[in-house]
Amino acid sequence: MYDHLFSGITIKDLTLKNRLTMAPLYLGYAEEGGTVSNQLLAHYRLMASSGVAMVVVENATVDHPDGSGSNRTLRADTDENLDGLKQLAATIKQEGALACLQINHAGRFAHATQEPLAPSGVKTFGRIPRTLEHGEIDRIIEKYAGAAARVKSAGFDMVELHGGTGYLLSQFLSPRTNHRTDKYGGVLENRRRFALAVLARVKETVDAFPVGYRFLADEWLPDGFKLEESRQFAKNLDQAGIDYISVMGGTYESFFLPEIVEKSKLEGYMLNLAAEIRGEIDVPVIAAGRFATGAFSDQAISQGKTDLIGLARVLWADPEWPKKVRDGREADIIHCKPDCPDGGACMQMVMKGRPAICVEWPKEKMKEWKGKFD
């Protein structure tokens, strides 16, 4: 059953035992200040033991506090956090999964600083970020490279650049948030310059170490970055030597729009984006977005719409999902429910700065995890 879903695949020179990955999911489990906590280790130990082939750890900042989404965002910008990252990588790999760490600069969505930085001063939830100067852009490119070197040194198997969710890499790409008139603004050839420079510098720094990209295919905003341009950018990444592309849609400014909330209740609601991008490139594509059943996931691969499946809240709600699907026990799955209120109770918790728990968990597990943060 589900021969496609449980077949192997290679990314660069690494073999994944099946087509299931954990997509990055911020839950607020790191300590204040972005250090690795016992709760974070316990969480990722559980995710890695689920049976997925690869775990992609949530975004770690390349530049604190300017690039940190919150005070609980992991840090990859300092050697002081290297021992914790080493422990995190080892914990994942000990459970039989490949370990990948996503690195990020939040740009205009940085909430750990009073003065966020961005390509242009576009108002963001009541704040106007400061426009980046050329010297600052060059410095941030080096920050990405330094963070990627730490990921490699910590023992992870891959590093992923976070170009999704409306963070800095995608802020440069979007005509909505990039109003620059210099070499970084205007036509797509200029707006893509920063992201491609980051990729080039990272690859130069980590050599043959695999580098993936979390890819924003469509902002789902009228004046935002859309498929017409993202298809071309995907080709650019492929030509520049990216090793996989993990496709998603939407940003913090579109996630809570009524039509997007309704869309997100559908199984595989971002699969069409992945299929569009997969048709343009030769490297593996990861699709995410509520892959609730084995049948739907297997069919997505068999039909050539994606190469891998990224499970985020689905896996967090039930870490036994891969095993239950493989063993024909899908009726026993604890599902992340589409009608969870207000865009998801877990998202509401992290938006308020609180560590998240899943309201679908058994009461015993909810009590156990609440106790970890008391």
MISEKOL-677184 format. One record per residue (C-alpha): x, y, z. Coordinates in nm, 2 decimals, padded with zeros to 4 digits. Layout:
# MISEKOL-677184
@c1 = X	c2 = Y	c3 = Z
...
This chain:
# MISEKOL-677184
@c1 = 00.00	c2 = 00.00	c3 = 00.00
@c1 = 00.12	c2 = 00.35	c3 = -00.08
@c1 = 00.43	c2 = 00.23	c3 = -00.27
@c1 = 00.51	c2 = 00.58	c3 = -00.39
@c1 = 00.49	c2 = 00.74	c3 = -00.05
@c1 = 00.72	c2 = 00.48	c3 = 00.11
@c1 = 00.98	c2 = 00.46	c3 = -00.17
@c1 = 01.33	c2 = 00.62	c3 = -00.14
@c1 = 01.46	c2 = 00.93	c3 = -00.31
@c1 = 01.80	c2 = 01.11	c3 = -00.32
@c1 = 01.87	c2 = 01.47	c3 = -00.25
@c1 = 02.22	c2 = 01.55	c3 = -00.38
@c1 = 02.42	c2 = 01.25	c3 = -00.23
@c1 = 02.18	c2 = 01.18	c3 = 00.06
@c1 = 01.92	c2 = 00.90	c3 = 00.05
@c1 = 01.58	c2 = 00.96	c3 = 00.21
@c1 = 01.42	c2 = 00.64	c3 = 00.32
@c1 = 01.07	c2 = 00.76	c3 = 00.21
@c1 = 00.89	c2 = 01.06	c3 = 00.07
@c1 = 00.78	c2 = 01.21	c3 = 00.41
@c1 = 00.95	c2 = 01.50	c3 = 00.57
@c1 = 00.87	c2 = 01.72	c3 = 00.86
@c1 = 00.81	c2 = 02.08	c3 = 00.73
@c1 = 00.94	c2 = 02.35	c3 = 00.95
@c1 = 00.69	c2 = 02.46	c3 = 01.22
@c1 = 00.75	c2 = 02.73	c3 = 01.48
@c1 = 00.59	c2 = 02.64	c3 = 01.82
@c1 = 00.78	c2 = 02.86	c3 = 02.06
@c1 = 00.96	c2 = 02.57	c3 = 02.23
@c1 = 01.31	c2 = 02.74	c3 = 02.24
@c1 = 01.42	c2 = 02.93	c3 = 02.55
@c1 = 01.39	c2 = 03.30	c3 = 02.57
@c1 = 01.69	c2 = 03.43	c3 = 02.39
@c1 = 01.68	c2 = 03.15	c3 = 02.12
@c1 = 01.87	c2 = 02.88	c3 = 02.29
@c1 = 01.79	c2 = 02.51	c3 = 02.26
@c1 = 01.57	c2 = 02.39	c3 = 02.55
@c1 = 01.49	c2 = 02.04	c3 = 02.69
@c1 = 01.14	c2 = 02.09	c3 = 02.56
@c1 = 01.27	c2 = 02.16	c3 = 02.21
@c1 = 01.48	c2 = 01.85	c3 = 02.22
@c1 = 01.19	c2 = 01.64	c3 = 02.34
@c1 = 00.97	c2 = 01.78	c3 = 02.06
@c1 = 01.22	c2 = 01.70	c3 = 01.78
@c1 = 01.31	c2 = 01.36	c3 = 01.93
@c1 = 00.94	c2 = 01.28	c3 = 01.89
@c1 = 00.91	c2 = 01.42	c3 = 01.54
@c1 = 01.22	c2 = 01.23	c3 = 01.43
@c1 = 01.10	c2 = 00.90	c3 = 01.57
@c1 = 00.78	c2 = 00.93	c3 = 01.38
@c1 = 00.92	c2 = 00.76	c3 = 01.07
@c1 = 00.97	c2 = 01.06	c3 = 00.84
@c1 = 01.28	c2 = 01.06	c3 = 00.63
@c1 = 01.39	c2 = 01.41	c3 = 00.72
@c1 = 01.31	c2 = 01.67	c3 = 00.98
@c1 = 01.35	c2 = 02.04	c3 = 00.89
@c1 = 01.39	c2 = 02.24	c3 = 01.21
@c1 = 01.20	c2 = 02.57	c3 = 01.23
@c1 = 01.37	c2 = 02.89	c3 = 01.13
@c1 = 01.69	c2 = 02.99	c3 = 01.32
@c1 = 01.79	c2 = 03.35	c3 = 01.29
@c1 = 02.10	c2 = 03.46	c3 = 01.11
@c1 = 02.11	c2 = 03.80	c3 = 01.29
@c1 = 01.98	c2 = 03.86	c3 = 01.64
@c1 = 01.78	c2 = 04.07	c3 = 01.73
@c1 = 01.73	c2 = 04.24	c3 = 01.39
@c1 = 01.64	c2 = 03.92	c3 = 01.21
@c1 = 01.45	c2 = 03.73	c3 = 01.49
@c1 = 01.08	c2 = 03.69	c3 = 01.46
@c1 = 01.05	c2 = 03.66	c3 = 01.84
@c1 = 01.26	c2 = 03.62	c3 = 02.15
@c1 = 01.20	c2 = 03.24	c3 = 02.13
@c1 = 01.34	c2 = 03.21	c3 = 01.77
@c1 = 01.64	c2 = 02.98	c3 = 01.76
@c1 = 01.97	c2 = 03.14	c3 = 01.70
@c1 = 02.23	c2 = 03.03	c3 = 01.44
@c1 = 02.41	c2 = 03.37	c3 = 01.44
@c1 = 02.65	c2 = 03.29	c3 = 01.73
@c1 = 02.89	c2 = 03.02	c3 = 01.83
@c1 = 02.75	c2 = 03.05	c3 = 02.18
@c1 = 02.45	c2 = 02.85	c3 = 02.06
@c1 = 02.66	c2 = 02.59	c3 = 01.87
@c1 = 02.66	c2 = 02.33	c3 = 02.14
@c1 = 02.28	c2 = 02.34	c3 = 02.16
@c1 = 02.25	c2 = 02.30	c3 = 01.79
@c1 = 02.49	c2 = 02.01	c3 = 01.79
@c1 = 02.27	c2 = 01.84	c3 = 02.05
@c1 = 01.96	c2 = 01.91	c3 = 01.84
@c1 = 02.11	c2 = 01.76	c3 = 01.53
@c1 = 02.23	c2 = 01.45	c3 = 01.71
@c1 = 01.89	c2 = 01.40	c3 = 01.88
@c1 = 01.72	c2 = 01.40	c3 = 01.54
@c1 = 01.97	c2 = 01.17	c3 = 01.37
@c1 = 01.97	c2 = 00.93	c3 = 01.66
@c1 = 01.61	c2 = 00.86	c3 = 01.58
@c1 = 01.69	c2 = 00.76	c3 = 01.22
@c1 = 01.59	c2 = 01.08	c3 = 01.03
@c1 = 01.81	c2 = 01.32	c3 = 00.84
@c1 = 01.84	c2 = 01.66	c3 = 01.01
@c1 = 01.80	c2 = 01.99	c3 = 00.83
@c1 = 01.80	c2 = 02.34	c3 = 00.99
@c1 = 01.62	c2 = 02.63	c3 = 00.83
@c1 = 01.80	c2 = 02.97	c3 = 00.86
@c1 = 01.62	c2 = 03.30	c3 = 00.83
@c1 = 01.61	c2 = 03.68	c3 = 00.86
@c1 = 01.26	c2 = 03.80	c3 = 00.94
@c1 = 01.31	c2 = 04.14	c3 = 00.80
@c1 = 00.99	c2 = 04.35	c3 = 00.84
@c1 = 00.84	c2 = 04.07	c3 = 01.05
@c1 = 01.12	c2 = 04.08	c3 = 01.31
@c1 = 00.95	c2 = 04.13	c3 = 01.65
@c1 = 01.26	c2 = 04.09	c3 = 01.87
@c1 = 01.38	c2 = 04.44	c3 = 01.77
@c1 = 01.23	c2 = 04.79	c3 = 01.79
@c1 = 01.35	c2 = 04.88	c3 = 01.44
@c1 = 01.29	c2 = 04.61	c3 = 01.19
@c1 = 01.48	c2 = 04.63	c3 = 00.86
@c1 = 01.34	c2 = 04.57	c3 = 00.51
@c1 = 01.40	c2 = 04.63	c3 = 00.14
@c1 = 01.16	c2 = 04.93	c3 = 00.17
@c1 = 00.97	c2 = 05.12	c3 = 00.44
@c1 = 00.63	c2 = 04.94	c3 = 00.38
@c1 = 00.40	c2 = 04.96	c3 = 00.68
@c1 = 00.38	c2 = 04.63	c3 = 00.86
@c1 = 00.12	c2 = 04.57	c3 = 01.13
@c1 = 00.15	c2 = 04.93	c3 = 01.25
@c1 = 00.53	c2 = 04.96	c3 = 01.22
@c1 = 00.73	c2 = 05.11	c3 = 00.93
@c1 = 01.06	c2 = 04.92	c3 = 00.89
@c1 = 01.38	c2 = 05.11	c3 = 00.80
@c1 = 01.50	c2 = 05.07	c3 = 00.45
@c1 = 01.82	c2 = 04.87	c3 = 00.42
@c1 = 02.14	c2 = 05.04	c3 = 00.29
@c1 = 02.38	c2 = 04.86	c3 = 00.06
@c1 = 02.64	c2 = 04.80	c3 = 00.33
@c1 = 02.37	c2 = 04.65	c3 = 00.55
@c1 = 02.26	c2 = 04.42	c3 = 00.27
@c1 = 02.62	c2 = 04.30	c3 = 00.22
@c1 = 02.65	c2 = 04.24	c3 = 00.60
@c1 = 02.33	c2 = 04.03	c3 = 00.61
@c1 = 02.45	c2 = 03.82	c3 = 00.31
@c1 = 02.76	c2 = 03.74	c3 = 00.52
@c1 = 02.54	c2 = 03.66	c3 = 00.82
@c1 = 02.36	c2 = 03.39	c3 = 00.61
@c1 = 02.69	c2 = 03.24	c3 = 00.52
@c1 = 02.81	c2 = 03.23	c3 = 00.88
@c1 = 02.49	c2 = 03.07	c3 = 01.00
@c1 = 02.50	c2 = 02.81	c3 = 00.72
@c1 = 02.86	c2 = 02.73	c3 = 00.83
@c1 = 02.74	c2 = 02.67	c3 = 01.19
@c1 = 02.46	c2 = 02.44	c3 = 01.06
@c1 = 02.72	c2 = 02.23	c3 = 00.89
@c1 = 02.95	c2 = 02.24	c3 = 01.19
@c1 = 02.67	c2 = 02.14	c3 = 01.42
@c1 = 02.63	c2 = 01.81	c3 = 01.23
@c1 = 02.31	c2 = 01.87	c3 = 01.04
@c1 = 02.28	c2 = 01.70	c3 = 00.70
@c1 = 02.14	c2 = 02.00	c3 = 00.52
@c1 = 02.06	c2 = 02.37	c3 = 00.55
@c1 = 01.74	c2 = 02.54	c3 = 00.42
@c1 = 01.71	c2 = 02.90	c3 = 00.33
@c1 = 01.38	c2 = 03.04	c3 = 00.44
@c1 = 01.24	c2 = 03.23	c3 = 00.14
@c1 = 00.87	c2 = 03.18	c3 = 00.25
@c1 = 00.61	c2 = 03.33	c3 = 00.47
@c1 = 00.70	c2 = 03.68	c3 = 00.36
@c1 = 01.04	c2 = 03.69	c3 = 00.54
@c1 = 01.34	c2 = 03.89	c3 = 00.41
@c1 = 01.43	c2 = 03.68	c3 = 00.11
@c1 = 01.08	c2 = 03.70	c3 = -00.02
@c1 = 01.04	c2 = 04.07	c3 = 00.08
@c1 = 01.31	c2 = 04.15	c3 = -00.18
@c1 = 01.13	c2 = 03.95	c3 = -00.44
@c1 = 00.79	c2 = 04.09	c3 = -00.39
@c1 = 00.68	c2 = 04.40	c3 = -00.58
@c1 = 00.45	c2 = 04.47	c3 = -00.28
@c1 = 00.73	c2 = 04.51	c3 = -00.03
@c1 = 01.03	c2 = 04.61	c3 = -00.26
@c1 = 00.99	c2 = 04.96	c3 = -00.39
@c1 = 01.37	c2 = 05.02	c3 = -00.44
@c1 = 01.50	c2 = 05.20	c3 = -00.75
@c1 = 01.86	c2 = 05.06	c3 = -00.72
@c1 = 02.01	c2 = 04.73	c3 = -00.84
@c1 = 01.79	c2 = 04.54	c3 = -00.59
@c1 = 01.45	c2 = 04.68	c3 = -00.70
@c1 = 01.23	c2 = 04.72	c3 = -01.00
@c1 = 01.22	c2 = 04.43	c3 = -01.25
@c1 = 01.25	c2 = 04.07	c3 = -01.13
@c1 = 01.61	c2 = 04.05	c3 = -01.25
@c1 = 01.69	c2 = 04.30	c3 = -00.98
@c1 = 01.44	c2 = 04.19	c3 = -00.71
@c1 = 01.59	c2 = 03.84	c3 = -00.72
@c1 = 01.95	c2 = 03.96	c3 = -00.68
@c1 = 01.96	c2 = 03.95	c3 = -00.30
@c1 = 01.82	c2 = 03.59	c3 = -00.27
@c1 = 02.06	c2 = 03.46	c3 = -00.54
@c1 = 02.35	c2 = 03.64	c3 = -00.38
@c1 = 02.27	c2 = 03.48	c3 = -00.04
@c1 = 02.25	c2 = 03.14	c3 = -00.21
@c1 = 02.58	c2 = 03.19	c3 = -00.39
@c1 = 02.76	c2 = 03.30	c3 = -00.07
@c1 = 02.62	c2 = 03.02	c3 = 00.13
@c1 = 02.72	c2 = 02.76	c3 = -00.13
@c1 = 03.07	c2 = 02.91	c3 = -00.15
@c1 = 03.09	c2 = 02.88	c3 = 00.23
@c1 = 02.96	c2 = 02.53	c3 = 00.29
@c1 = 03.10	c2 = 02.37	c3 = -00.03
@c1 = 02.92	c2 = 02.04	c3 = -00.12
@c1 = 02.69	c2 = 02.06	c3 = 00.18
@c1 = 02.32	c2 = 02.03	c3 = 00.05
@c1 = 02.13	c2 = 02.36	c3 = 00.04
@c1 = 01.75	c2 = 02.37	c3 = 00.01
@c1 = 01.50	c2 = 02.66	c3 = -00.03
@c1 = 01.17	c2 = 02.73	c3 = 00.14
@c1 = 00.99	c2 = 02.88	c3 = -00.16
@c1 = 00.71	c2 = 03.14	c3 = -00.17
@c1 = 00.52	c2 = 03.06	c3 = -00.49
@c1 = 00.23	c2 = 03.31	c3 = -00.44
@c1 = 00.17	c2 = 03.57	c3 = -00.17
@c1 = -00.21	c2 = 03.54	c3 = -00.22
@c1 = -00.22	c2 = 03.92	c3 = -00.22
@c1 = -00.34	c2 = 04.13	c3 = -00.51
@c1 = -00.02	c2 = 04.33	c3 = -00.55
@c1 = 00.21	c2 = 04.05	c3 = -00.43
@c1 = 00.46	c2 = 03.80	c3 = -00.57
@c1 = 00.27	c2 = 03.56	c3 = -00.80
@c1 = 00.33	c2 = 03.24	c3 = -00.99
@c1 = 00.41	c2 = 03.42	c3 = -01.31
@c1 = 00.73	c2 = 03.54	c3 = -01.16
@c1 = 00.79	c2 = 03.27	c3 = -00.91
@c1 = 00.81	c2 = 03.01	c3 = -01.18
@c1 = 01.10	c2 = 03.20	c3 = -01.34
@c1 = 01.27	c2 = 03.25	c3 = -01.00
@c1 = 01.25	c2 = 02.87	c3 = -00.94
@c1 = 01.44	c2 = 02.82	c3 = -01.26
@c1 = 01.70	c2 = 03.07	c3 = -01.14
@c1 = 01.75	c2 = 02.87	c3 = -00.81
@c1 = 01.78	c2 = 02.55	c3 = -01.01
@c1 = 02.04	c2 = 02.70	c3 = -01.24
@c1 = 02.23	c2 = 02.84	c3 = -00.93
@c1 = 02.26	c2 = 02.49	c3 = -00.78
@c1 = 01.98	c2 = 02.46	c3 = -00.52
@c1 = 01.93	c2 = 02.10	c3 = -00.41
@c1 = 01.56	c2 = 02.10	c3 = -00.34
@c1 = 01.27	c2 = 02.35	c3 = -00.33
@c1 = 01.00	c2 = 02.33	c3 = -00.06
@c1 = 00.69	c2 = 02.51	c3 = -00.19
@c1 = 00.44	c2 = 02.71	c3 = 00.00
@c1 = 00.19	c2 = 03.00	c3 = -00.04
@c1 = 00.08	c2 = 03.30	c3 = 00.17
@c1 = 00.23	c2 = 03.54	c3 = 00.42
@c1 = 00.14	c2 = 03.67	c3 = 00.76
@c1 = -00.06	c2 = 03.94	c3 = 00.58
@c1 = -00.27	c2 = 03.69	c3 = 00.38
@c1 = -00.30	c2 = 03.38	c3 = 00.61
@c1 = -00.59	c2 = 03.53	c3 = 00.81
@c1 = -00.79	c2 = 03.66	c3 = 00.51
@c1 = -01.13	c2 = 03.48	c3 = 00.51
@c1 = -01.08	c2 = 03.33	c3 = 00.16
@c1 = -00.74	c2 = 03.20	c3 = 00.26
@c1 = -00.87	c2 = 03.06	c3 = 00.59
@c1 = -01.13	c2 = 02.87	c3 = 00.39
@c1 = -00.87	c2 = 02.75	c3 = 00.13
@c1 = -00.65	c2 = 02.62	c3 = 00.41
@c1 = -00.92	c2 = 02.38	c3 = 00.53
@c1 = -00.88	c2 = 02.18	c3 = 00.21
@c1 = -00.65	c2 = 01.88	c3 = 00.19
@c1 = -00.34	c2 = 01.96	c3 = -00.01
@c1 = -00.44	c2 = 02.32	c3 = -00.05
@c1 = -00.09	c2 = 02.42	c3 = -00.17
@c1 = -00.03	c2 = 02.12	c3 = -00.39
@c1 = -00.11	c2 = 02.31	c3 = -00.71
@c1 = 00.17	c2 = 02.56	c3 = -00.63
@c1 = 00.42	c2 = 02.27	c3 = -00.59
@c1 = 00.30	c2 = 02.12	c3 = -00.92
@c1 = 00.35	c2 = 02.44	c3 = -01.10
@c1 = 00.70	c2 = 02.48	c3 = -00.97
@c1 = 00.80	c2 = 02.12	c3 = -01.02
@c1 = 00.71	c2 = 02.16	c3 = -01.39
@c1 = 00.99	c2 = 02.42	c3 = -01.42
@c1 = 01.29	c2 = 02.26	c3 = -01.24
@c1 = 01.49	c2 = 01.94	c3 = -01.22
@c1 = 01.56	c2 = 01.92	c3 = -00.85
@c1 = 01.32	c2 = 01.76	c3 = -00.60
@c1 = 01.01	c2 = 01.95	c3 = -00.48
@c1 = 00.85	c2 = 01.93	c3 = -00.14
@c1 = 00.48	c2 = 02.00	c3 = -00.12
@c1 = 00.31	c2 = 02.10	c3 = 00.21
@c1 = -00.04	c2 = 02.21	c3 = 00.32
@c1 = -00.27	c2 = 01.98	c3 = 00.51
@c1 = -00.18	c2 = 01.64	c3 = 00.37
@c1 = -00.42	c2 = 01.45	c3 = 00.60
@c1 = -00.44	c2 = 01.11	c3 = 00.44
@c1 = -00.20	c2 = 00.85	c3 = 00.29
@c1 = -00.41	c2 = 00.81	c3 = -00.02
@c1 = -00.40	c2 = 01.18	c3 = -00.11
@c1 = -00.03	c2 = 01.20	c3 = -00.04
@c1 = 00.06	c2 = 00.89	c3 = -00.24
@c1 = -00.15	c2 = 01.01	c3 = -00.53
@c1 = 00.02	c2 = 01.35	c3 = -00.53
@c1 = 00.36	c2 = 01.17	c3 = -00.59
@c1 = 00.23	c2 = 00.91	c3 = -00.83
@c1 = 00.07	c2 = 01.19	c3 = -01.05
@c1 = 00.40	c2 = 01.38	c3 = -01.06
@c1 = 00.28	c2 = 01.69	c3 = -00.87
@c1 = 00.55	c2 = 01.67	c3 = -00.61
@c1 = 00.85	c2 = 01.45	c3 = -00.51
@c1 = 00.81	c2 = 01.47	c3 = -00.13
@c1 = 00.54	c2 = 01.55	c3 = 00.12
@c1 = 00.60	c2 = 01.81	c3 = 00.40
@c1 = 00.40	c2 = 01.74	c3 = 00.72
@c1 = 00.38	c2 = 02.02	c3 = 00.98
@c1 = 00.08	c2 = 02.04	c3 = 01.20
@c1 = -00.04	c2 = 01.71	c3 = 01.07
@c1 = 00.27	c2 = 01.54	c3 = 01.22
@c1 = 00.27	c2 = 01.75	c3 = 01.53
@c1 = -00.10	c2 = 01.66	c3 = 01.60
@c1 = -00.01	c2 = 01.29	c3 = 01.56
@c1 = 00.35	c2 = 01.19	c3 = 01.55
@c1 = 00.23	c2 = 00.83	c3 = 01.47
@c1 = 00.09	c2 = 00.95	c3 = 01.14
@c1 = 00.36	c2 = 00.79	c3 = 00.91
@c1 = 00.34	c2 = 00.46	c3 = 01.10
@c1 = -00.04	c2 = 00.45	c3 = 01.11
@c1 = -00.05	c2 = 00.52	c3 = 00.73
@c1 = 00.21	c2 = 00.26	c3 = 00.65
@c1 = 00.04	c2 = 00.00	c3 = 00.87
@c1 = -00.32	c2 = 00.06	c3 = 00.75
@c1 = -00.44	c2 = 00.22	c3 = 01.07
@c1 = -00.55	c2 = 00.56	c3 = 00.93
@c1 = -00.87	c2 = 00.54	c3 = 01.12
@c1 = -00.67	c2 = 00.59	c3 = 01.44
@c1 = -00.50	c2 = 00.91	c3 = 01.33
@c1 = -00.55	c2 = 01.22	c3 = 01.55
@c1 = -00.61	c2 = 01.49	c3 = 01.29
@c1 = -00.53	c2 = 01.85	c3 = 01.28
@c1 = -00.89	c2 = 01.97	c3 = 01.23
@c1 = -00.97	c2 = 02.21	c3 = 00.95
@c1 = -01.23	c2 = 02.39	c3 = 01.16
@c1 = -00.99	c2 = 02.47	c3 = 01.45
@c1 = -01.11	c2 = 02.83	c3 = 01.53
@c1 = -00.93	c2 = 03.15	c3 = 01.45
@c1 = -00.69	c2 = 03.01	c3 = 01.19
@c1 = -00.57	c2 = 02.75	c3 = 01.44
@c1 = -00.55	c2 = 02.75	c3 = 01.82
@c1 = -00.18	c2 = 02.67	c3 = 01.80
@c1 = -00.11	c2 = 02.97	c3 = 01.58
@c1 = -00.30	c2 = 03.19	c3 = 01.82
@c1 = -00.08	c2 = 03.07	c3 = 02.10
@c1 = 00.25	c2 = 03.15	c3 = 01.93
@c1 = 00.12	c2 = 03.48	c3 = 01.80
@c1 = 00.08	c2 = 03.57	c3 = 02.17
@c1 = 00.43	c2 = 03.46	c3 = 02.26
@c1 = 00.32	c2 = 03.14	c3 = 02.43
@c1 = 00.45	c2 = 02.78	c3 = 02.36
@c1 = 00.19	c2 = 02.59	c3 = 02.16
@c1 = 00.00	c2 = 02.28	c3 = 02.24
@c1 = -00.25	c2 = 02.10	c3 = 02.02
@c1 = -00.61	c2 = 02.11	c3 = 02.14
@c1 = -00.67	c2 = 01.77	c3 = 01.97
@c1 = -00.41	c2 = 01.59	c3 = 02.19
@c1 = -00.54	c2 = 01.34	c3 = 02.45
@c1 = -00.58	c2 = 01.52	c3 = 02.79
@c1 = -00.29	c2 = 01.33	c3 = 02.94
@c1 = -00.05	c2 = 01.46	c3 = 02.67
@c1 = -00.19	c2 = 01.82	c3 = 02.70
@c1 = -00.13	c2 = 01.81	c3 = 03.07
@c1 = 00.22	c2 = 01.67	c3 = 03.03
@c1 = 00.32	c2 = 01.94	c3 = 02.77
@c1 = 00.17	c2 = 02.22	c3 = 02.97
@c1 = 00.37	c2 = 02.11	c3 = 03.26
@c1 = 00.70	c2 = 02.14	c3 = 03.07
@c1 = 00.65	c2 = 02.52	c3 = 03.04
@c1 = 00.51	c2 = 02.60	c3 = 03.39
